[in-house]
């Protein structure tokens, strides 16, 4: 006989979708997210209920954690013991939970991330405050449902006599949802609940007069009241949580930073290690030693500073670069009506108030039913004592208990419950004192019944009852706020001296992109030897800077890089520098054309760009203060066939002079060029004809009268005076600087404004480099082509011209 197949032929997408849907629903509702009413996840609720059922409460002895874990796994939570124990331990950790729900004897972990001892070694019991979550659970205040194997029942939610969701917060990640609810101060939250009950339409601003913000168990400081308000209004927001630190003076004219509180959920040991690594790696200057002095008296971290160190700067650097300051992101997600919801503060308070009204109503109904039953019994007993002799005769004539009850009910008109109480009455209760106590009890029961009925009949009275209970809990468990709240987020500023050891160095940059910093000692030891450089490469900048300075590098492709001097490779004078592509990614055929040293990005300082296609651009220097040093940025927008030929820094009082390859020169003041944004393309600098391009643009002080030098491809060089030219305006054709020849006309290859002792170098087609001292040349008129300084027939045409770079100390006169 052929057995029927036990498999279904289903599409994979359908199966995966169905299974993942079930899984998602489970972890959202029954694992990772807390209930909006009692603020507990299922595993936490089951642990607390199991301990309550086992009488493992604050007024009894501690019990092995393993026993509780076993009970939870066996009766309510069929998962691994480690997950249950971890949840149990967390509820006992006073640095993670604001009001610990479990007391634990033994090692329950530490703020340093140390694991707790195994559950067979630790002992636990419910904390006093946890009893308020479970109080009156036996009064039918909440619904129960069957456990996983239907051998017992467990509560759907706990009565939660205080708003645990806000008080202890919650964190968790489920499928498509996550929650981060910070802990709050019990007193403040209870005041907030009472305010919301008194005025259901209360605003978040009004609530924040009592609920100031989170109150982390680890204390610390919260900055950003606006972030708290946004979170309370929308369910999402962001604040800064920082350690509280103070600076103390110690012997030897030194200081130390003392930290006694760390941000919430920060691993203290990792934080101390990170601070010490910054000291070892010299990422921050001024730290002499980092010590963790935490002991049983309290948390304390000491950061000992070097003499004359900037304590405020060091502290701000540590706030910015370590877990001494972290960002806390609110994400107020909880389960409400069996669904995950992003809740505002008023909605969380409403969910709790609705829950409490239901709990207290059910509790009142239970107490009322019990009081009425007892009152009924007391009335029967009082009546029985008044006809005691007759009753005794009736009972003695009865065959057994049931017969006695039957006779009493029939003869004296007692109810079943009263008759049961009468036949169970003990002889000592037949004294005169007992009738007095019964009468007293009857009066008290009548008062209690009236009070309970009033609560059920009046919502106002119901609210008063809830508020009375909340005030009692506040009085019992009141605790001062630990976390300080500051309105504004402090901007963390510190001088670069905090992170960099100040040292004067020599920075060199070459045309081919080799850059380095060299110690002055290495330069001095070279005894005047030339710097190591590759063939056909040359220096474009040699400048003495401090390690706290920066340098701006500009490329022919319109890009720029801002590099801190201390991050440049430290290489000896006699060794070749490191290529810029090893520091910042550069493009193909991209070369450095200018390097500008920066001490600070001062106001009123500009950058002027000259391009080959005759464009000029003037922008504020401060726009180029980049925050990222790892990649090149756009300095100006270039057309596809254009490139930058030179860049200058000015202070607004400079003249510019451009020269084209066909011998036209144009001179005007920089104010002719409007200041534009960083990425702008600029404006026309000079009018060019077809096949004409700008060889170079030069900038000089508007009061100076320097010499102008041009060098042509035919090896002719000429020096001219400024008075040979008339100052004009931008975008004109300019003035001719060469005499036009029909055969082999001269074309400018190099153009420079020169001063005393300037030297020019040029390279010819045969690869040889030549040198010329322009000031040795006599002045020529504009109409001449100058003097031949090389025989191009034997050496080839001039291919490239550059000016010798002299050793600069740019900040000696504080020009910048």
Order of alpha helices (4+ residues) and beta strands (2+ residues): alpha-alpha-beta-alpha-alpha-beta-beta-alpha-beta-beta-alpha-beta-beta-alpha-alpha-beta-alpha-beta-beta-beta-alpha-beta-beta-alpha-beta-beta-beta-alpha-alpha-alpha-alpha-alpha-alpha-beta-beta-beta-alpha-beta-beta-beta-beta-beta-beta-beta-beta-beta-beta-beta-beta-beta-beta-beta-beta-beta-beta-beta-beta-beta-alpha-beta
